[in-house]
Amino acid sequence: MKTNVLVIGGGVGGLTVALKLARCGIGVTLVEQMKGSPHLYKGELVQPKTLQIFDSIGLLPPVLENGHIINEIDLVERRDLSDASEEVPSQSMSYNILPKPYHHALMIPHETLKSILLEEAEKYPSFKYIQPGRFMEFENGLAKVKLSEEEVLIEADYYVSAEGRKSKVRDFMQLRQKEKKYDHHFLTVTFPRPKSLTEGKIISNHHTFLGLFPLPNNLVRSVYMIPKGSYKTMIEEGLESFYEKYLELCPALDGYVQKIDSWKQIQLMIPVHYHVSSYVKDNIVLLGDAAHSVHPMAGEGMNLAIQDGDVLGELFCWMYEHNRHSSELLSLYEEVRRPRVHHILKLSHLSALAYSRPLRSLVTWRRKVMDQLTNDPVLHIKHMLNISGLGMWKETIIDRAIQTGVVPIRKEEVDYHLEKRHLFTSRDDYPWRYMEEEVKR
Ligand SMILES: Cc1cc2nc3c(=O)[nH]c(=O)nc-3n(C[C@H](O)[C@H](O)[C@H](O)COP(=O)(O)OP(=O)(O)OC[C@H]3O[C@@H](n4cnc5c(N)ncnc54)[C@H](O)[C@@H]3O)c2cc1C
């Protein structure tokens, strides 16, 4: 079997790159090992840059129709568990301070998003979907794929590993990959929500936090932090004790969290952090979780995978259109994506540390840091811009001094507006399109 590009793995990253290739008329075969859709919770928070990508390929209407818009994420610190009504005034991280029209995020069920991408890709004749099809290994430069009853060899110009965290192709490429683990895990579960819960919310105390992210159909996705290794004990303690933990942090969930009637609905999530030493080797490319895994604190993993798929897809289209093929050109994908991914990984890791140490003194420090972050106009917009993916505006030493409270926050009148240079342009996203222009200059 022959194809131009073989994409291994039909998660959001693989589907995005395959769709982009199909739209350009490039022969693309996507193999996905799972028989049906998995009932695993995965990323559901779509950041503004990802919405912009969907807009550029005409998918924004179905995505918006199936999602719930998030304008802000409210941060609440609970000082004293004996008085659950006591809430330190919330701080808010607002997406609305970003430039329109991508000035909000969106919650959408992961499998719904995948279906939208797959349905769109299937409209193009150059797209071939093989499910179940499991990549086994490379044999004489060809990919050996196990179908239901037989094994086939697939020959491609390029092989894209979009297999997620357990990428076999990455192992084959023998890349360096230093993994960081954390002192905490998460429980995640979706259940009905009170109507008033329409924005994102993170409620924390000195030893844990509960993230609540509204989904369509009056549901809410919840993420609850637990100490590493305590999952089994929690199951033994039973669901009643689980409900209590949620209600301690958010009494408004009474009557809702109890709708969870089995531990089978609650999924354990183990955060890891890694970034491979290289995304490209010869004609093999890694994207999404195969290349990097980010702590889920900032809701970025799925977005990074889709954004990788967008840039790589555009590059392939250009290479085929201009009939220019080399691994040097392919590396332009890494040149664009690596610094952005690196920055997001760093931000998510820092947020994870702030929430992970069960120290009362740290709570006071965290409260201060979050206060400064949301009240200082420059820090706020930098943070929202960086997590949105629409641009990058790195923090300076002064920013860090303000954030930790060493220096007071800036006044509102300070000219803090985003400038064009802080937003990624088409030249930043797809620089190869402008190479000839650069040479002529
Ligand atoms: C519980 C949980 C919650 C998360 N929450 C968030 C969140 O809120 N926001 C966010 O942005 N991110 C979140 N993430 C991370 C996000 O889901 C991932 O970063 C994202 O799905 C990565 O996409 P991907 O396409 O790279 O990989 P995946 O989504 O992992 O897809 C990989 C695909 O490859 C297939 N595959 C694997 N091996 C093979 C093989 N050998 N042959 C063929 N197919 C293969 C797999 O079956 C799978 O379908 C969460 C992850 C988990 C597990």
The ligand as a Tripos MOL2 file, in Angstrom:
@<TRIPOS>MOLECULE
LIG
   53    58     1     0     0
SMALL
NO_CHARGES

@<TRIPOS>ATOM
      1 C1         -7.7310   12.6240   31.4350 C.3       1 LIG1
      2 C2         -7.1380   13.6540   30.5390 C.ar      1 LIG1
      3 C3         -7.6040   14.9800   30.6000 C.ar      1 LIG1
      4 C4         -7.0270   15.9460   29.8080 C.ar      1 LIG1
      5 N1         -7.5160   17.2390   29.8710 N.ar      1 LIG1
      6 C5         -7.0610   18.1780   29.0040 C.ar      1 LIG1
      7 C6         -7.6330   19.4950   28.9130 C.ar      1 LIG1
      8 O1         -8.5480   19.8510   29.6510 O.2       1 LIG1
      9 N2         -7.1710   20.3550   27.9720 N.ar      1 LIG1
     10 C7         -6.1900   19.9930   27.0930 C.ar      1 LIG1
     11 O2         -5.8240   20.8010   26.2130 O.2       1 LIG1
     12 N3         -5.6010   18.7620   27.1640 N.ar      1 LIG1
     13 C8         -6.0190   17.8580   28.0750 C.ar      1 LIG1
     14 N4         -5.4890   16.6100   28.0970 N.ar      1 LIG1
     15 C9         -4.3920   16.3090   27.1970 C.3       1 LIG1
     16 C10        -4.9300   16.0390   25.8180 C.3       1 LIG1
     17 O3         -5.9690   15.1090   25.8540 O.3       1 LIG1
     18 C11        -3.7790   15.5250   24.9630 C.3       1 LIG1
     19 O4         -2.6950   16.4230   25.0700 O.3       1 LIG1
     20 C12        -4.2350   15.4330   23.5110 C.3       1 LIG1
     21 O5         -5.2980   14.5240   23.4030 O.3       1 LIG1
     22 C13        -3.0620   15.0130   22.6410 C.3       1 LIG1
     23 O6         -3.5290   14.7590   21.3720 O.3       1 LIG1
     24 P1         -2.7430   13.7670   20.4200 P.3       1 LIG1
     25 O7         -3.5430   13.7310   19.1670 O.co2     1 LIG1
     26 O8         -1.3240   14.1460   20.3800 O.co2     1 LIG1
     27 O9         -2.7670   12.3590   21.1650 O.3       1 LIG1
     28 P2         -3.9780   11.4470   21.6440 P.3       1 LIG1
     29 O10        -5.2090   12.2600   21.8770 O.co2     1 LIG1
     30 O11        -3.4590   10.6510   22.7880 O.co2     1 LIG1
     31 O12        -4.2610   10.5100   20.4040 O.3       1 LIG1
     32 C14        -3.3630    9.4950   20.0370 C.3       1 LIG1
     33 C15        -4.1200    8.4700   19.2200 C.3       1 LIG1
     34 O13        -3.1960    7.5600   18.6650 O.3       1 LIG1
     35 C16        -3.7170    6.2530   18.7650 C.3       1 LIG1
     36 N5         -2.5660    5.3310   18.7330 N.ar      1 LIG1
     37 C17        -1.6200    5.1480   19.6980 C.ar      1 LIG1
     38 N6         -0.7050    4.2470   19.3180 N.ar      1 LIG1
     39 C18        -1.0710    3.8610   18.0740 C.ar      1 LIG1
     40 C19        -0.5180    2.9270   17.1430 C.ar      1 LIG1
     41 N7          0.6030    2.2300   17.4210 N.pl3     1 LIG1
     42 N8         -1.1370    2.7600   15.9520 N.ar      1 LIG1
     43 C20        -2.2720    3.4580   15.6480 C.ar      1 LIG1
     44 N9         -2.8470    4.3320   16.5000 N.ar      1 LIG1
     45 C21        -2.2450    4.5300   17.6940 C.ar      1 LIG1
     46 C22        -4.4690    6.2720   20.0790 C.3       1 LIG1
     47 O14        -5.4540    5.2580   20.1320 O.3       1 LIG1
     48 C23        -5.1000    7.6710   20.0490 C.3       1 LIG1
     49 O15        -6.3500    7.6830   19.4330 O.3       1 LIG1
     50 C24        -5.9990   15.6060   28.9040 C.ar      1 LIG1
     51 C25        -5.5350   14.2810   28.8240 C.ar      1 LIG1
     52 C26        -6.0830   13.3160   29.6310 C.ar      1 LIG1
     53 C27        -5.5920   11.8880   29.5300 C.3       1 LIG1
@<TRIPOS>BOND
     1     1     2 1
     2     2     3 ar
     3     2    52 ar
     4     3     4 ar
     5     4     5 ar
     6     4    50 ar
     7     5     6 ar
     8     6     7 ar
     9     6    13 1
    10     7     8 2
    11     7     9 ar
    12     9    10 ar
    13    10    11 2
    14    10    12 ar
    15    12    13 ar
    16    13    14 ar
    17    14    15 1
    18    14    50 ar
    19    15    16 1
    20    16    17 1
    21    16    18 1
    22    18    19 1
    23    18    20 1
    24    20    21 1
    25    20    22 1
    26    22    23 1
    27    23    24 1
    28    24    25 2
    29    24    26 1
    30    24    27 1
    31    27    28 1
    32    28    29 2
    33    28    30 1
    34    28    31 1
    35    31    32 1
    36    32    33 1
    37    33    34 1
    38    33    48 1
    39    34    35 1
    40    35    36 1
    41    35    46 1
    42    36    37 ar
    43    36    45 ar
    44    37    38 ar
    45    38    39 ar
    46    39    40 ar
    47    39    45 ar
    48    40    41 1
    49    40    42 ar
    50    42    43 ar
    51    43    44 ar
    52    44    45 ar
    53    46    47 1
    54    46    48 1
    55    48    49 1
    56    50    51 ar
    57    51    52 ar
    58    52    53 1
@<TRIPOS>SUBSTRUCTURE
     1 LIG1         1 GROUP 0 **** ****
